[in-house]
Structure formats: C-alpha cells, structure tokens
Amino acid sequence: MSIEVRGLLKQYGEQKAVNDISFTINKGEIVGFLGPNGAGKSTTMKIITGYLAQDAGTVKVCGMDVQEYPVGIKKKIGYLPESNPLYSDMYVKEYLQFIAGVHAIVNRESAIARVIELTGLQIEQKKKISQLSKGYKQRVGLAAALIHDPEVLILDEPTSGLDPNQIIEIRNVIKSQGQTKTVLFSSHILQEVQAVCDRVIIINKGRIVADDTVAHLQMVNKAAQTVTVQFDAAIQLGWLETLDHVQKISEIQPFRFSIQNNNPEMVRKQLLLLSLQHNLNIVSLQTETQSLEEVFRELTFKQ
C-alpha cells in the first residue's frame, strides 16, 4: 500500500485536531478526503507529507516511515497545499525550472514541457506568476507537484479558484494520474469528488466518520430510501401494499409509483415476483440514492 496511517494523533493544547485516525490507500486509488472546516483534513495531509509532526501514531508512504525518512518520502510525494505558496516575482517556466532543480531532475526541460502541457499552462508559461489569475496559479502549483513524477499525490483543494471549464480539465488530470499513482485529495466541491473518486474518507472533529465507496455510502446512510416503479397499465394499489419494508406509497404519475422503504433490494425483488404473479409488465424499476452532499451533511451534522 502507498499510504498507511495508524492511530494518528495531533493536539493543539486541549484540542485534538486529529484524534486517533487510521486508514490505508493503495496504488491506483483516488480517494476523496472530506470534512467541514476545522475537521482535521489539512492537518492530516501536512503530517502525511512530513511538513508537520504528529504527537502519536505512525504514517508510512511507500513503505517508509515519514518521521524516519523525511527526505525520502518527499521524493515520493507531490504536494499541493491549500495555501499554494508561489514565488510571485518568478515567471511560470522559471519557477518550474527552480522546482525541477530542487528535485534534481536530470532532463529538466522535458519534465517542464510535460507538466506545462498536462496542466494547460502553455499560453501562460512566459508570464510572471503575479500576473496570473487564481485559477492559473492553482495550475502552476499542480504542475510543481507533478514535475518529479511522484508515486503519491496529496492535493488540498486542487480546484480552488477554477472556473467550470478549468475544473473539468483538472478533474481529467487527476483521473489520469490516478491510473498509476496514489491520489488523496480534499475538496469542498462534492460533485467533483463524486465525479473523480470511487472511495471517500469523511472526517469530522478529528475523527473518521466514514471510509467507504461513494455508492455504498449513498445506500446505507438513509433510513428511508425510494424505489420508483412504472407499469404499462393500471394496477391495484392493494398489491403494492402487501410488500414488506414499505413505509409510504405514492402514485406520482399514471402507472408510476414512488415507494419509500428501508430495504430497497428486497422491495425490488418483491416487485419482480408481484409482476410474475399478476402478469404485470414493469416498464422501469430504479432505486433513488442520496447525493454525496446529503451523506456529508448527515454524517457531519449529527456528530
């Protein structure tokens, strides 16, 4: 596994910013790291990258302990912090040359050309960083994180300040990098996380409250879910009322019913059996799930 966090603790006085959290991320995984402001996301990322020391617990990156091999793990990690510190008086290409030198990259011009194309900086590469929009400054930070071709990417709010078109472009960059790298990134734009990630980790008040696939979280964090079924002709409502696990039935359109329940898989099976018993034709049958925003609110507001 590329990232292994065990029993991580970070305190500021009496406050536990990160409170005994553990998780692992394997190569080829893109994992969204979510939580309200002050939940401990950025603190955790800084500890993983070696920029902040933990009070207890262990963190390993590519099998190396972060505290034992601080320089070695920085060679393995590409890090885009939330603040994205840049040298504003440098030109874009000049800055990337500087970062390439820090990483002792042999073929610097090739590496610079690669990340400039990857992050869409071609038309801005000869400008001073101070002249760039916030979105393009974010691209420069991402290019710097990618220039040494790291095995692990830690991205803290990578789409901050980008317009919708730029967000899609950076989303595609993250997805392409996730094919060969381990990617952990945080974002407050939950639609982006849902579009890029299969798995999310949600942290609240320093503790992990969820670590699962997006699809499973949408299913299990809702007491009453909805199954929608449409028939090709009128049916007797009493047939639907015989179904188990049903809380409410509503006819939302002619021959189309919304069935609130707490076991959608069982309700779907019962509907199929019902159609066979009464020679009914089901035109459509689907389960409506929560959005990631709803899951996030439920898991963080109830704490």
ABEGO torsion letter per residue (X at the ends): XABBBBGBBBBBEABBABBGBBBBBBBGBBBBBBEBBGAGAAAAAAAAAGABBBABEBBBBGGBBAAABAAAAAAABBBBBAAGBBBAABBAAAAAAAAAAAAGBABAAAAAAAAAAAAGAAAAAABBAAABBAAAAAAAAAAAAAAAGBABBBBBGAABGBBAAAAAAAAAAAAAAAAABBBBBBBABAAAAAAABABBBBBBGGBBABBBBAAAAAAAABABBBBBBBBABBBBAAAAAABBGBABBBBABBGBBBBBBABAAAAAAAAAAAAAAAGBBBABBBBBBBBAAAAAAAAAAAX
